């Protein structure tokens, strides 16, 4: 049986504005020589996050998939340790809920950027609407 949150999970973006980003050394992200190199992965994650447009979000899994990885938890760990210098609030749970423990600060950013939000009966009382995800197309 599916959980209620599955209905809000966006499809992975086949093409999105962040796919064309390059690492700071100019190398395309799709051509990272050693994907298991932790420093390169950190830089790649932060580059993807830096490329998420204002008012839009990506899930941890979408960020990972953009880099050819399946490690949503790895992206979460990188954001926890290194994400303070990028727009961290633009990376959310697949259900649209903001990063755990940062809902009040994230909400301020969402309102300021015009990120589409919907009410939720689950704490913190809101989540990012499906239309706010990068790669979501109104149908």
N, C-alpha and C positions, 0 to 999 in steps of 0.2 A: 504494500500500500504506500502511496506517495505521501510525503509530508506537505503541509500547506505552503512551505517556503519554496517548493519546487516550482510552483506556478509563477513565481516572480523571477526565476533565474533566466537571464538572457542567454541567447545562443551565442557561442563564441563568435567574435567578429571575423568574418572571412577577410575583410579588408577594413582597416581603420586608419585614422590619421597618424597613429603612433607607430604603424608598421614601417614607415619610411624614415624613422629616426636613425641617427648614427651615434656611436659612442663618442666620447670626447676626443678620441684620437682620429675621428673621421671614419672609422671602420663601420660598415653596416652591421647592425645587430645580428642579422641572420648569418653572418660570417664570422662569429666569434670562434677563433681557432681552437680553443680548448674550453668547451662549455662547462667542464668541471672545475675550472679555475675560479675559486671563490671571489677574488677581487674583480674579475671580469663580469661575473654574474651580478655582484652588487652594483657595479657601474651600469650594467645593462638594465637592471630593475629600476634604478633611480632615473635613468634616461627615459624609460617608458613612462614612468609616473610624471616626470617633468613635461612630457608631451601630451598629457590628458588635458583637453580643453576645459576652460572654466565652465562651470555649470554641468559638467558631465562627470561620470565616474567609470571605473573598471573594477571588477572583482579581483581578488587575489589570484584566482584561477585564470582570469583573462590576461592578467599581466604575465603570469607564468607561460601561458599558451602563446602569447605574442613572441616569447623568447624561445619557443620550441621545447618548453619544459612542462612537466605536470606537477611541479612542486609549489602549490599554492601556499603551503605552510612555510616553505623556504622564503617565498616573497613576504609573508607576514613577519617572519623573523628579521629579514633585512629591513623592512619598514620600521619595526620596533627599535632596531639598533642604529639605523642610518637615515631614517626617513624624515627627520626634523627639518632638513633643509629644502625639502620639496613639498608639494601640495599633498600631504599625507592623507587629508580628508577625502581625496578623490579616489582612494582605494578602499573598497568596502567589502563586506561579506557578500556572498553570492545572493543572499536573500535581500540585499539592499540596506542592511543595518550598518551603521557607522562602525569604525574601529572600536573595539571593546574598551570601555573606560574613558573614551574621548567624545562621547555623544554631544555634550553641551558645546564644547569648542567646535566640533565638526558642524553642528547645527548653525552656528553663527556664520561659518564659511558658506554653507549651502544657501542660506538666505541671502547673503551678500552677492553670491554668484548667480542666483536664480535657478539653482538646481531643483528639478521637480521632486517634490516630496509628497508622500501620502501618510495618512494617519495609520497607526498600528496599535492593536490591543496589547502587544508585547512591548516591554521596556526597550527603548526609551520613549515610546509613544509615536515614533515616526520611522520611516525608512525612505530611501531614495526610490522613486518610482521607476518602473521598468524603462520608461522613455528617457531616463537620465543616464542610462548605460551607453558607453561608446559601442557602436555597432548595432544598436537598436534602431530599427526603422519603423515608423508608424505605418500600420497596415490598414 
